Amino acid sequence: MSVAFLFPGQGSQHQGMLHDLPACASTAVTLEEASRILSRDIFELDSEVALRSTVVAQLALLITEVVYGRALISEGAVPNMVGGLSVGSYAAAVIADSLDLSSALTLVRLRGELMEKVFPHGHGMVAITGLDEKQVSALVAEITSRGAPIFLANVNAPRQIVVSGALAGLEKLMEKVRLAGGSKAQRLDVAVPSHCQLLNPIAEELDRAAAGISLRDPKYVYVGNRSGRPLRDSVSVREDLVSNVAHTVRWHDATTLMFELGARLFLELPPGCVLTKLAATSFPEARAIACAGSRVDFIAQLIRKYHQLKRL
Amino acid sequence: MRNGRLPKGAHLRSSWSTRRQKKAERIAAARNFADGQILAQETIVQALETLVLPGDRVAIEGNNQKQADFLSRALAQADSQKLHDLHLLISSVSRPEHLDLFEHGIARKIDFAYAGPQSLRMAQLLEDRRLEIGAIHTYVELYARMFIDLIPNVALVCAAQGDRQGNLFTGPNTEDTPTIVEAAGFSSGIVIAQVNEIVDELPRVDIPGSWVDYVVKADRPFAIEPLFTRDPRHIHEVNILMAMMVIRGIYERHGVLSLNHGVGFDTAAIELLLPTYAGSLGLKGKICRHWALNPHPTLIPAIETGWVESVHCFGSELGMEEYLAARSDLFFTGRDGSLRSNRVLAQLAGQYGIDLFIGSTLQMDGDANSSTVTLGRLAGFGGAPNMGHDPHGRRHASPAWLSLIKGNSDVARGKKLVVQMLETYQKGGVPAFVESLDAVKVGRDAGMPIAPIMIYGDDVTHVVTEEGVAYLYKAIDLGERRSALAAIAGVTPVGLRHDPKRTEKLRRDGLVAFPEDLGIHPVEAKRSLLAAKSIEDLVAWSGGLYKPPARFRSW
């Protein structure tokens, strides 16, 4: 049975997360490398104040996820496939040995900086529950306008969909969700309208920045955010990393694909637990576990056990 | 071509046995991988690269139960430089490597019946133009085509045991093997069977060795899923209410003696109400005596209490083997004592031999067309549509079949009962009755010639929801049919169309029955009516002969 590593995105960060990393040789090496590249003390990144910055939150997530993923691999507990939600895909690419940590840090820092800069105010994201993609798309098409555009941003589950764009449009959307039969429409605590074409300029800049970076074919199947497809070569991984910020994240498709490819153990790397709940709901036949708070050797043993159960 | 002369330029074919000759060439080329009829496990990939040629039509045995997975995994490891453009025939695309074959460029085209477990990848590969679909069939149609215009060049099948002469023993899971082997084996195709073990003496011969070219011992026993086991713990009171309405309003009313049940908690509830609720109505011997059915563990209490006279099975069910062997009066068994199943024959029996098909669905439109297809997925059909229709070629009569005759024409014929069960709302508050089926959009998006409808409304004779029963076959026109369906569709978009006055008339005329019209009080629909409330209870009913797979054991 195959094992999938899931890498959480922004929203999963919490205070003190870098102070709770597994104590093993690979951790020290990773932290030292990160400090050198960012030229700052890693342990300052996870204070409540520091994490308010998009740049810091994204970097802290990247580092935490890579540290934990490497700790598992050093125990011989490897995944068959990896996938990250939004910024989580950078850690996924590092763990799949497609992207160097140093390049990942540089790109994620730039990504965060651009996101903070381009949309200082007037935009946001809304999470809708109880309506399916067809229904949400119809509402979005009805409401969006040139002055206040909104877009389908994430399809996290068949009835958990995030829309991003201009606040004026999002407010109209929230009013209509109830009438259309939805159960909830909630503003997310983010100022950036992620995963829509408003962020095309950021994707273009990331594309330029990534021009000098060489990627390798991923060691494990890398599942793309944008297409929900298995990506097996460096060119497609690169394309997914630089462009996912400006496209709908098809997370439900991505994890369904993993299930269809044989994943029966979904492991969400720290500090997240949201992706675990999504996977547990969508795939009752599989096991979904959040690693946060668990010992590495325990999780590693579980992974090795799944690799021995080679039924699929 | 006047006066028996050939047109100018025509010439006679020089050989009429080219297929046989080509087969001989392939077998000669593969001699290094074989010892007589036994292929070596270690070199199976090279053997397949030699025996299969680019462009071949390859039937891979795989249904919703057993899978020739050693051979499909081996084929997916082939070098796509050597092996490409294969046209696969797979009844159920259930395994990751079935579609890896397309990702790796080994296969190009597929004809299939069901792809539920790989339905997203199927849709993606189609969209990315890495896969072409010949057609989405029902099981029987796909096998029918294997004898007409989709004759396989190679068949990859599985069995429990084989001997050095190529004889195969399938055990209880005979299923599709004889059909696929026949289609390839008698048309100069190459038949390769993976077996769990090679033995000197087989318990019985399910496939004679002269139909089989090669046997190979698999690295592990063939994959198999317990697909027909439903844990009675998950049957809730709405399932029970609907089951009571089916028993009173359909089985008793029409005297249904022979039938097929789809798989699901609705039909499991019916099975578990036979010894209790139906027994209290004095229906034993009057309904449900003959079955075309997989060995559902939930049928055990009805069997043990003497309701069931015969069961013919499509396949077996994991854990039921010993129980079936010990009930050979009811089940088809071989000389060795174990079950003999056969999917095509059971499908044929389920079309022509029975009074009624009943199954659950997820989505139904106002005309009673139904489908379980959802957006962005290409899941196909499986076997339900084969039995969920009225076979117009039927000539023999039975009381239930005759009871559906309308009017008094001299040449009237009866009708098979095709019953659909669904709750008006699915989990998560999604209405089950809709204006337009998702299947319509899926069909359009995928460029399919027709929408993937599971059961056509004009075949459906009865619909049962928690609100009541609609006797659609009685409707005199489409308008009356729609009204009868709307009357039991609750507060869904279809149900909201109903006119209360018209509904009262439909009840008087017998086109609609609410629970009270059938003498059922919804408060009576309790779990205490179930003959077994858990898997443990089923094991106890079987006297310990049923051995449920680990995933169903909670004790």
Interface residues (C-beta under 8 A of the other chain):
Chain A: G130 D132 E133 K134 R159 G181 S183 S227 G228 R229 P230 D253 T256 L257 E260 L261 G262 K310 R311 L312
Chain B: R95 P96 L99 E103 P117 Q118 S119 L120 R121 Q124 D128 R220 A223 L375 G376 G428 G429 V430
